[in-house]
Amino acid sequence: MKKRTIFVILVINLILQSTLFQFIKIFNIIPNTSLILIVSFALLKGEKFGAYIGLFTGLLQDILYSDAIGVFAFVYFIIGYSVGWMNQKVFKDNLFIPFIFTILATVSYHLFYGFIMYFLAVDIHGFAIIKSILIPELIINSLLSMFIYSKIRNLNTKPSTNYKMLMRMRR
């Protein structure tokens, strides 16, 4: 998959997440499709690429949503690198793998983000966040990750042709 295609996917996702997805809330939660895309690309391409995708996506979100530049970028960078580090250690064709990694990434995202916000003196209510945001987002993201991962995996696979098989079919 070309870098330009990935860039377009991430920008379209950011536009959809900030516009259309605001009206499509499930349990009053908007799915974090940026996180799902970072997990998908990191699983398929490795830690270096996952870190770059996480940093780029995080910077875009920081510019659009955040008061402090770098918070989303740092969190997504760490998640992209960590998930990508497992690239060679997991079987990529199993849809249960992105399901598990999205659960871990969603929990990590909220822990890292809450930790950083705590040190930036932003008042957060831990138990309320776990009950009202984390658990529904965990369920929604993990279920949605299987669909998104399969689409990204299909885009990432290069079509190949077996010349010998084509020759047998012609006979």
N, C-alpha and C positions, 0 to 999 in steps of 0.2 A: 504494500500500500504506500502510495506517495505521501510525502510530508504535506503537500498542498491539500490533499484529500483529508488528512487528519486535521489540519488547521481549519478547513471548512466545516468539518463535523463538529469540532469544538466550538467554533463561533456560532454555528446554527443552534447547537445545544444551549449555549449561553443566552442567545436571543429567545429561544423557546422557554427556557427556564425563567427568564425575567418577565416574559409577557404572557404567553398562552397558558403555561403551567400554573400561573397564579390563580387561574379560574378552575383548574382541575385539581382540586384538593381531595385527598382521601383521608378520612379521619382528621380533617383540618391540617394535614401535613402535605407539603410539596415534596415529591421524591427528589433526592439529590442525584440527578442524572450525571452531573459533572464527576461526582465521586465514582459512580458506576463506570463511566468511560475511562477514568484514570485506572481503576482496577483492571478493566478489560485490556487496555493497551499495555499496562505493565505486565500482566500475565502472558500476553502474546509476544511482547518485544523485549522484555528484560528490565533490569533496574535502572540503567542509564536513561533509556527512553522513558520509562515510567517517571523518573525524577524530572526530566525535562517537561513532559506533559503536565505533571502535577504543578510544577513551578509556573508554567505558562497559564494554565487554567486558573491557578490561584491568583496570579497577578491580575488577570482580567477581572476576576471577581472582586479583588481588593479595590481596583479602580472604580468599579461600578457600585459596590455595596458598602464597603468598609470605611470606617473613619481612620483606621490605622493601616497604612500600606504595608503589606508583608505578612499579615497574620494568616490569611487563607493560603498564600503562596508557600509559607513555611509548612503548614499542616499538610497540604496536598503534596508538597515535595517529599516529605518524610513518608507519607503513605505510598506514593508512587514508587519510591525507591525500595521500601520494605516489601511491597507486594511483588515488584519486579525481581527482587533478589531470589524469590522462590520460583522464578520462571523455569529453570532447568530441573527443578525438583518435583514438579507436579505434572500430571497427565492433562493436557490442555483440551482434550476432546470431551471430557466429562463435564456436564453442566452443573454438577454439584460443587466443583472447585470454585467457580466465580460466586456461587451462592455463599459458600463459607467465607471466602475472602472479602466479600462485600459486607457480611456481618461483622467481621473483624475490623474492616476499614471504617465502617459507620461508628462502631464503638470507639475506635481510636480517634476518629475525627472529633467526636464530641468531647472525649477526654482531653485531647491536645488543645482544642479550641477553648474549652472551659478553663484549663490550666493557664493558658496565655491571658485570657480575659480576667482571670483572678489577679494576676500580677499586673495587669493594666488598670486595676482598681475598678473594674466593671462589676456591678452587683449581679451575681448569678445565684439562682436557687437550685441547688443540685438535685434534690429529690423531685421537685416539680418538673425539671427538665427531663429526668429519667422517665417519669410517669407519662407526661403529656407529649413529649417530642421523641425521645430516643427509641422507645419500644415500638410505636407505630412506624417511625421512619426505618427502623431496623427491618421490620416485616416487609414494608413496601419496597425498599431498596433491594433487599435480597431476592424477592420474587421477580422484580423487574430486571435484575442483573442477568438472570438466565436468558431472557429474551434479547437484551442488548448485547450481551457477550456473544451469543450465537450469530447475530447480525454482523458484529465487528469481526468475528473469526472468519465468517464467510467472505467478507470484503478483503481480509488479510491473506486468504489462501490464494495462491496463484494458480490459475487453471493450467493443468498440464495435460499433455497428450502423449499417449503411449503409441509410438510409431508402429511397433510390431503388432499391437492389437488392431490398429487401423488397417494394416495390410491384410490381416487375417479376415477382417470384416469385408474387405473388398472382394475377396475370392469367392 
